[in-house]
């Protein structure tokens, strides 16, 4: 739902770049889970104080009381337990659920596997690791995304192999 961007101040607060459709929704949770850049296990932190500031979230977390401790969290993923998330409507998906899915174009060519979403100013961008070693970036918009087969773990796209 977000990523720790940097320390804020000298008392251990952190700046968080939200990565959800409703950035302020992360502020509703009393407990966050963080996973370091190395991809280690998730660790729970109680949220002590929070606010929005210039498109970022500024947060104080339990156990993080210095600028150095906050700096050590740089790049960590921020999440909340699935049961704390709102129910999804038809044809809605959490981005985390799409990671690892096969990506196939209209011609039936396998483009690769979804590895992450990159947040841009306009819309999320799906990053695909191709079986051919090529990386592809596909804007997550209806023009290019034909559909998601969640049970089949497949994303169908309108995207050429050689682009």
Secondary structure, DSSP 8 states (H G I E B T S, - for coil): -EEEEEEETTTTEEEEEE-SSSGGGGGG-SEEEEE-TT----EEEEEEEEEEETTEEEEEETT--SHHHHHTTTT-EEE--GGGS----TT---HHHHTT-EEEETT--EEEEEEEEEE-SSSEEEEEE-TTS-EEEEE-STTTEEEEETTTTEEEE---TT-
